[in-house]
Amino acid sequence: MFERKPSSDVPQDQGEWIQAEVFFREGQKLDERFPQLRASGEVRFQGGWLHFRPIQEPPTKVVTLPAEVVKRVEWTIHG
């Protein structure tokens, strides 16, 4: 599990959110309740942080993670 930035510091209206698949580095998880090593959602990078909104019903809050826990991000292109 990795350190998270406090959610109260997450800018909600700055920058564009991009649909993507996020792959975490080995040994990292998005959440103990959801032990996947990858997740789909919307992302936005800001400084050394990745802001992530997972795709779930009902919609969840934004999760902010240090960028170094991310192995790669694959953008989803709609055409």
N, C-alpha and C positions, 0 to 999 in steps of 0.2 A: 504494500500500500504506500502511496506517496503523499507528500504534504500538499494541501490545497490552499489556495489563496482564499481569504474570507469572502463569502458570496456578496457581502454588502459593498465590496469594492468593485464589483463587476459593472462596467458601463453597459447599459442596456440599449442605448440609442446611437452609439458611435460605430461607424464602419459597417461593412457589408457582411452578412452571414452567408457562408457557402456550404452547400450540401456536400457531405463527404463521408468516407469510411476512415475511421481512425484506428491505427494499429499501435498497440503499446509495446514498449520494450519488454523483454523477458523478465519475469518477476514482478511486473506491475499489473495492477488491475484498476478498472474504473471505480469499482465499489465492492466491498465485501459481500453485499447482497446480490451483486451481479458480477460473478467472477469471470467474465469474458476478457480476452486479450485484445479484442477489437470491438468497435461499436459504430453504429451508423447515427448520423445526426447532422447538425449544422455547426460549423466551426468559424472561429475568428481568432487570429493571432494578434497579440498586443504586447510589445516588448518581449519578455521571456516567458510569457504566459499563453496558454491555449484556452480559450473560452469555448465550451462545448455544450450544446443543447441536444441531449439524446432524443431519438424518436421513440416516444412511448405514448400510450393512452392511459390516463390523461397526461397532458404535457407536463414535463418536469422542469425544475429550476435549472439555471445555468450552472455547470460545473466548471471551475477554473483550475487548471493543472499547470505545473511547470512544464515548459516545452521539452525539456530533456527526457521526460518519461515517454515521449512519443517516438515510435520507431519510424513511422511514415504516415502520410495522409494521402488518400486517393480521392481526388475531387470527383464528384458525380456530375456528368455533363448531360443535360436534357436536350434532346434534339428533335 
